[in-house]
């Protein structure tokens, strides 16, 4: 599809001196057609060593990418290629300007670099000479970042919906909660069966939590990680990675992941998509840029809500940890999906406090 637009652009040029003329498309169409979407500042441009018909453009990332298969921190320098001629839809270099870039791979691009051009939507967002920035046919320039947040947030929600675990699905392999295994106290052991059936084959008989995959539910209080629960049976995993089903008479209290974090000292592992919605799955999301150099960021989980079968957390993103003297009232609030794009939990809690 991207090559078709490039060829169409080239085919309608009446003479080499003419500028590229492509039919304008909506911002959403440009977003959908791109491999990578971001804003970046142009550092420099030079003629490609292998083919003078191309320019190598070097950019500095100024904000988290809206769409990318790679993690690009703010300040990272990246390269794109563009045609050296405006007649071939090449992007005119303007050193110091901030561009909104819709990049894609092209067989014509040297060394298989990602390519940017005016046909695919790339353009100057913040010029250096004070002129008015160019918007899109359906979005004025001043609203472009906001609308790209919405498009990127929607793409994130689509991935989450596809990967979100179902606690009642027997084949699920993602954490859905923690379990107090009462069998350890009243029987001295637990029994894990191959299926959630009484006559199923016994695959393990651990006599303590050290035989299971666990997380702490409180200070030095272990609990078994639960991967599914059906009719009182719980899918657990042994310490060496074998899944099995715990019968109801060996199970104690179950703590759902979506309830575990509420009003606890919690955190979001980094990297994270950073989108926070004003309502669960509704409205234009705000994208939070977390400080770099840390593996987790403190949050308060204030409540849980299920919308369309998907759990959401209302959170307060804290600028600093309460353990470091941070105040919760200073945080950024909103709603986030309880799971990540790969189906794993978005957040967790400090079981031992500060």
C-alpha positions in Angstrom: 0.0 0.0 0.0 2.8 2.4 0.9 4.6 1.7 -2.4 1.4 2.3 -4.3 1.1 5.8 -2.8 4.8 6.6 -3.6 4.4 5.3 -7.2 1.1 7.3 -7.6 2.9 10.4 -6.4 5.7 9.9 -8.9 3.4 9.1 -11.8 1.4 12.4 -11.5 4.5 14.6 -11.7 4.4 16.5 -15.0 8.1 17.5 -15.0 11.2 17.0 -12.9 11.0 20.5 -11.5 7.4 20.0 -10.2 6.8 19.5 -6.6 5.3 16.2 -5.4 1.5 16.3 -5.5 -0.3 13.6 -3.5 -3.9 13.5 -2.5 -4.2 14.6 1.1 -5.4 12.0 3.6 -6.6 12.1 7.1 -4.3 11.9 10.1 -5.7 8.5 11.0 -4.9 7.2 7.5 -1.3 8.4 7.7 -1.0 6.8 11.2 -2.4 3.5 10.0 -0.1 3.4 7.0 3.1 4.1 8.9 5.6 1.7 10.5 6.8 4.4 12.9 5.2 7.6 14.0 7.0 10.2 16.1 8.1 13.8 16.5 11.8 14.5 16.2 14.1 17.5 15.6 16.2 17.5 12.5 19.9 17.7 13.3 21.3 17.4 9.8 21.0 16.0 6.3 23.6 14.7 3.8 23.6 13.0 0.5 23.5 9.2 0.7 27.0 7.7 -0.1 25.6 4.9 -2.2 22.9 6.8 -4.1 22.7 10.6 -4.6 19.0 10.3 -5.3 18.5 9.9 -1.5 19.3 12.0 1.5 20.2 10.7 4.9 18.3 12.6 7.6 19.4 12.6 11.2 16.9 13.4 13.9 16.7 13.7 17.7 13.7 12.2 19.3 11.8 14.9 21.3 8.9 12.8 22.6 8.0 9.1 23.1 7.0 7.5 19.7 3.3 7.2 19.0 4.0 4.0 17.0 7.2 2.0 16.8 8.5 -1.5 17.2 11.6 -0.2 19.1 12.1 1.6 22.3 13.4 5.1 21.6 14.1 7.3 24.6 13.8 11.1 24.4 17.1 12.4 23.1 17.9 9.3 21.0 19.3 10.1 17.6 17.9 8.2 14.7 18.3 8.1 10.9 15.7 8.1 8.1 16.0 8.3 4.4 14.1 10.6 2.0 14.3 11.3 -1.7 16.7 14.2 -2.5 14.1 15.7 -4.9 10.8 17.3 -3.9 9.5 16.0 -7.3 10.0 12.5 -5.8 8.1 13.5 -2.6 11.3 14.1 -0.7 11.1 15.8 2.7 12.8 19.2 2.5 15.5 19.5 5.2 15.1 22.3 7.7 17.8 22.0 10.4 16.4 22.6 13.9 12.8 22.2 12.9 10.6 19.7 14.7 8.9 17.2 12.3 6.0 14.9 12.7 7.2 11.7 10.9 5.3 8.9 9.4 8.0 6.4 8.5 7.8 3.1 6.6 10.1 0.6 5.0 10.6 0.7 1.2 12.5 -1.6 -1.2 13.8 1.6 -2.9 15.3 3.0 0.3 19.1 2.5 0.7 20.1 -0.2 3.2 16.5 -0.9 4.1 16.3 2.2 6.3 12.9 3.6 7.3 11.8 6.1 4.7 9.9 9.4 5.2 8.3 11.6 2.5 5.5 14.1 2.1 3.2 11.6 0.4 3.1 9.5 3.6 2.2 12.5 5.8 5.6 13.6 7.2 6.0 17.4 7.6 7.3 20.2 9.7 5.3 20.6 12.9 7.4 23.4 14.5 9.2 25.5 11.9 12.3 27.5 12.8 11.5 30.7 10.9 8.3 31.5 12.8 5.9 30.6 9.9 2.6 28.8 10.7 3.0 25.0 11.0 1.2 22.9 8.5 -1.7 20.8 9.8 -3.7 18.1 8.1 -6.9 18.2 6.2 -8.9 17.1 9.3 -6.7 18.3 12.1 -5.2 21.8 12.7 -1.5 21.8 13.5 -2.1 22.8 17.2 -4.2 19.6 17.8 -1.9 17.1 16.0 -0.1 15.8 19.2 -3.5 15.4 21.0 -5.0 13.5 18.1 -1.9 11.3 17.7 -2.2 10.5 21.4 -5.8 9.4 20.8 -4.8 7.2 17.8 -1.8 5.7 19.6 -3.9 5.1 22.7 -6.5 3.4 20.7 -3.9 1.1 19.1 -2.6 0.3 22.6 -6.1 -0.6 23.8 -6.5 -2.9 20.7 -3.4 -4.8 21.7 -4.4 -5.1 25.3 -7.8 -6.4 24.3 -6.3 -9.1 22.2 -3.8 -10.2 24.9 -5.9 -9.6 28.1 -6.1 -12.8 30.2 -9.4 -14.4 31.0 -9.3 -15.8 34.6 -11.8 -18.5 33.7 -9.9 -19.7 30.6 -8.1 -23.0 31.5 -5.3 -22.3 29.0 -4.4 -18.9 30.4 -0.7 -18.5 31.5 -0.8 -15.0 32.9 -1.1 -14.0 36.6 -4.7 -13.3 37.5 -4.3 -13.3 41.3 -2.8 -14.9 44.4 -4.1 -17.7 46.6 -3.7 -18.8 50.2 -3.2 -22.5 49.9 -5.0 -23.8 53.0 -3.9 -27.4 52.3 -0.5 -26.6 53.7 -2.0 -25.9 57.1 -4.7 -28.5 57.4 -3.3 -31.4 55.4 0.4 -30.7 55.4 0.6 -30.6 51.6 -1.3 -29.6 48.5 -2.3 -31.7 45.4 -1.9 -30.5 41.8 -3.8 -32.5 39.2 -3.4 -32.5 35.4 -7.0 -31.2 34.9 -9.7 -29.7 37.1 -11.2 -33.1 37.7 -11.1 -35.4 40.7 -10.0 -38.4 38.7 -7.2 -36.5 36.8 -3.6 -37.6 37.2 -1.7 -36.3 40.1 1.3 -34.3 38.8 2.7 -32.8 42.0 2.2 -32.8 45.8 4.1 -29.9 47.3 4.3 -29.6 51.1 5.0 -25.9 51.2 5.1 -22.7 49.2 8.7 -23.4 48.2 7.3 -26.0 45.8 5.2 -23.4 44.0 5.6 -20.2 42.1 4.7 -17.5 44.6 4.6 -13.8 45.3 4.3 -12.1 48.7 0.9 -10.9 49.6 2.2 -9.3 52.8 5.4 -8.8 54.7 7.1 -12.2 54.3 3.7 -13.8 53.7 3.8 -16.0 50.5 0.9 -16.8 48.3 0.6 -19.0 45.2 0.4 -17.3 41.8 -3.0 -18.1 40.2 -3.2 -18.4 36.4 -6.9 -19.4 36.1 -9.8 -20.4 38.4 -12.8 -22.6 37.3 -15.5 -23.8 39.7 -13.4 -23.5 42.8 -10.3 -25.1 41.1 -7.1 -23.0 40.8 -4.5 -23.3 38.1 -1.1 -23.0 39.8 2.5 -23.6 38.7 5.2 -25.6 40.5 8.6 -24.0 41.2 10.0 -25.9 38.2 7.4 -24.5 35.9 4.8 -27.3 35.6 1.1 -26.2 35.6 -1.5 -28.1 37.6 -4.9 -27.7 39.2 -5.5 -27.3 42.9 -8.8 -28.9 44.1 -11.3 -26.6 46.0 -10.7 -28.4 49.4 -7.0 -27.4 49.3 -7.7 -23.8 48.5 -8.0 -20.9 50.9 -8.7 -17.2 50.2 -8.3 -16.0 46.6 -7.0 -12.4 46.0 -7.8 -11.1 42.5 -5.1 -9.1 40.9 -7.5 -6.3 40.1 -8.3 -5.9 43.8 -4.9 -6.6 45.2 -3.4 -3.2 44.4 -6.2 -0.9 45.7 -5.0 1.4 48.4 -1.6 -0.3 48.6 1.9 1.1 48.0 2.1 0.3 44.3 4.2 0.9 41.2 4.2 0.7 37.4 7.3 -1.1 35.9 9.0 0.9 33.3 8.9 1.0 30.3 5.2 1.7 30.0 3.0 3.2 27.3 2.2 6.2 29.5 -1.4 6.8 28.4 -3.9 7.9 31.1 -7.6 8.3 30.2 -10.1 10.7 31.8 -12.6 7.9 31.9 -12.2 4.1 31.5 -11.6 3.6 27.8 -13.2 7.0 26.9 -12.0 10.5 26.1 -8.7 11.8 24.8 -5.8 10.3 26.7 -3.0 12.2 28.2 0.5 10.8 27.7 2.7 11.0 30.8 6.5 11.2 30.2 8.0 9.4 33.2 11.5 10.3 34.5 14.3 8.2 32.9 16.8 6.1 34.7 14.3 4.1 36.9 12.8 0.6 36.5 9.5 1.5 38.2 7.3 4.5 39.0 5.2 4.9 42.2 1.4 5.1 41.8 -1.7 5.0 44.0 -4.4 2.6 42.8 -7.6 4.2 44.0 -10.3 1.9 42.6 -11.1 -0.7 40.0 -13.8 -0.7 37.4 -14.8 -3.3 34.8 -15.8 -1.9 31.4 -16.8 -4.2 28.6 -15.2 -7.1 30.4 -11.9 -5.3 30.7 -10.5 -4.2 34.2 -9.4 -0.6 34.6 -7.5 1.2 37.5 -8.1 4.7 38.6 -4.6 5.8 39.5 -2.6 8.7 40.8 0.9 8.8 39.3 3.1 10.2 41.9 6.1 12.4 41.1 8.1 10.8 43.9 7.6 7.7 46.1 5.8 8.2 49.5 8.9 6.4 50.9 10.9 9.4 49.7 8.6 12.0 51.2 6.3 12.3 48.2 2.7 13.6 48.5 -0.1 11.7 46.8 -2.0 15.0 46.2 0.6 16.2 43.7 0.2 13.3 41.3 -1.4 13.0 37.9 -4.7 11.2 38.0 -6.7 9.2 35.5 -7.7 5.7 34.3 -5.4 3.0 32.9 -6.0 -0.6 31.7 -5.1 -3.1 34.3 -3.0 -5.1 31.8 -0.3 -4.4 29.3 -0.1 -5.0 25.6 1.5 -8.5 26.2 -1.2 -9.5 28.7 0.9 -9.1 31.8 -0.2 -7.0 34.8 0.3 -3.3 34.4 1.3 -2.6 38.0 2.2 -4.4 41.3 2.6 -3.5 44.9 5.4 -3.4 47.5 4.4 -6.3 49.8 6.9 -5.1 52.5 6.1 -1.4 52.3 8.9 1.2 52.3 
